[in-house]
Structures are given as structure tokens and as C-alpha cells.
Amino acid sequence: MPARLAAAGSPTPPLAPPVPPGESETPSAVSGALAPAPPGAAAAARTPAGAPVAADGDGQLNAQRDAPVGGQAVLEGVMMRGVAHWAVAVRKPTPEQLEEEDRGEGGPSIQAALGEVEVSTFPLTSALARHRALRLPIIRGVVALGESMAIGFRALGISANAQLPPAEEEEQQQEISGGVWAGTVVVALLFAIVLFFLIPVGLTSLIKGQLHSSVLFWVIEGLVRTAIFLGYMLLLSRLRDLRRVFEYHGAEHKTISCFEASLPLTPANAQRFSRLHPRCGTSFLLVVMIVAIFVFAPIGLPAWYWLVATRILGVPLIAGISFELIKFAGRNRRKRWVQAVMWPGLKLQLLTTREPDLDQLAVAIAALEAVLALETPGELSAADLMGVEVVA
């Protein structure tokens, strides 16, 4: 049964004291929780648990280690997943807000939900744990991404149901079956393949006869694909109804980073971390666009039907390679060349994340704590973690 937490009006810990004007906001300014940076390393420090952190140019913190946890923003909430469990924490609307929505005066889809937090926890049995062959590089990424999509859509359904009046919520939960969620995943995949792979190759094929070069063809196709992707991200960032989701996306990132830094999970601590994360799905999608250019390059200029077939059949390979790259970046985020390579993906997250408030961070923390109450990532063996790759 879902657990219910305190309402939004519950007191939250205060933010750390502001840094005096003219002083650099280093990690040591976080409520005294971090050890001061050693001489010559003004932007680096360690937590009392020994986890390294660094401050960016804006004074926000960035964890410098990876942890086997990931998540996703949902409607007025956050889904967090570990190795063997996942949880959804959702802020429910108050009865007064539901009445306003019925009268057509707005509702929780745009306004902030002000009710209590409902937490639902579920076991996670990954196919990667059951089949050793699926743990191989590239393959494990495809499997993990498929499982993450399925969990993500289920979490979205849970969060959508939580925004309904109790009677409607029960009816909606009874109507949604596993087949519906499977169909939703398939439709989402088809939409992505058509938009980001078939349309770019189709548009580039219109000038195929004028190019006379396979190199020019795959370069232009890659540029068209990337342009469509960036335009799609920009469009999403301007949708008013998604503003709250993007704020919870930022809360998810900050909470995961706070955990990776081994700091206590409080809204005040999480607030000081960057809303950008190297394992974010937004960065992953940009990597997909770039990897696709190199995967399709050796194919040359075959007939149109071969071009279409390779763009469809190549998607799993591209996703698997991109997944390995994102995970490598997460594990090696302290290396400067990795930071340089991942910089465009991090900046792209400025479109899909917003700064959350303390109440939103409390929701994200509730989701992660529900997972951590059932498993301890730091105590898992290498066998437990093999192939279990998640994106933040």
C-alpha cells in the first residue's frame, strides 16, 4: 500500500547561510558539512564520509562519484530506482484544488499540488540478473533502457492517477492494464524512430543525387537529425504544462547528486547541488544523435530501402553504445577530458530542468529514501551490480 507523508506545509530545514558578497561559494560553505578544500584546489572538497565533490562556476556542487541509482520526473513527483526496487513519490492535490479543477479554475496540471506526499514502492527483477548473456556490453544497455522505459511509463501512470479524485483514481487504475503500458512503450519507440531516424534520412535522400558523396550524405543527415532533436527539446522546454515536471527533474538530479556525495538527504543539502547530471537521459539522447553519425557512416549510399532498414535496425546498436558512453562518463566524471566531452549534454539539460523548491526536493528525497530503506547500494557485490545500469 502507498505510504503517505506530511503535507507541503510541514516545516523543512532552512537553507545554509548565504556566502558573504565577494567570497567564492565553495563546497565548504554547505552548512559546515564538507571538509574545506586543500590549498591549490579551491573548487574541490570531500564530505565527512570521504566522497569527493566539486563546485562549478555558479557555486553549485557536483558529486564526483557514481552510484547505482537513477530516476525520472513524473507529474508532481519523482520516480527513483535502485538495483532491486523502485519507488514513486507524488505530491497529491488538496480537495480544494480538485474542486477548483472541477469548476474550470485551473488544477494541479499547472499549479503546484499542495497535498500530502504518497509513496509507492515496487520490487524490480531485472532480466539482467537472470540471464548472464544479457549482461554483455552493448546488450545490457539495450535491455536496461527497455526496462527503464517500462518503469518510467508505469511511474507516469501512477503519478497521473494520484492527481485524480479518489473515486476516479480507483476506476483509472482498474482500466489500465499491462498491455496498455506495453503498447504505450511501443508507440513511443516508433515515434522516436520516425522523428529522429527516418525523417532525417528521408529529407537527406531528397538531395542524394546532388551530393555524389557518402561522406557528405551522412554528415548532412547527422546535422539534420541533431537539428530536429534540438528543436524538439527547445519546443518541450517552452510548454507551460511541463514547467513543474522540469522542476521535479531538477529535484531528482540534485537528490541523486546529494546521495552520491554521501551527504545526509535533506532538502537543504540537496538544494546546493547542480540540477545538471552527467547520466541524465537528455544527455543520453544527444549522445545517441552523435553516435548515430559514426554508426551509419560505413554504410555508404545504398538504395533507399536499405537506408531505411539500417536506420531502424541500427537503433538498438546505437542505444547500446550510447548507454556505455554515458555510464563511462558517470564513472569518470572527475577527468577533465570527460567533462569537456560531456559539456554539451550538460548544457542541454538547461532546457529540460528547472530549479526546484524545498518541497519538491522533499518529494524526490522521499522516493529515494523508499528505495534505500530496502537496499544499500554501497553493500552490493560486483555480481549484484553487473549490468545493472540506470540513467539519472
Buried (B, 14 or more C-beta within 10 A) or exposed (E): EBEEBEBBEEEBBEBBEEEEEEEEBBBBBBBEBBBBBEEEEBBBBBBEEEBBBBBBEEBBBBBBBBBBBBBBBBBBBBBBBBBBBBBBBBBBBBEEBBEBBEEEEEBBBEBBBBBBBBBBBBEBEBBBBEEEEBBEEBBBBBBBBBBBBBBBBBBBBBBBBBBBBEEEBEEEEEEBEEEEBEEBBEEEEEEBBEBBBBBBBBBBBEEBEEBEEBEBBBBBBBBBBBEBBBEBBEEBBEEEEBEBBBBBBBBBBBBBBBBBBBBBBBBBBBBBBBBBBBBBBBBBBBBBBBBBBEBBBEBEBEEEEEBBEBBEEBBBBBBBBBBBBBBBBBBBBEEEEBBEBBEEBBEBBEBBBBEBBBBBBBBBBBBBBBBBEBBEBEEBEEEBEEBBBBBB
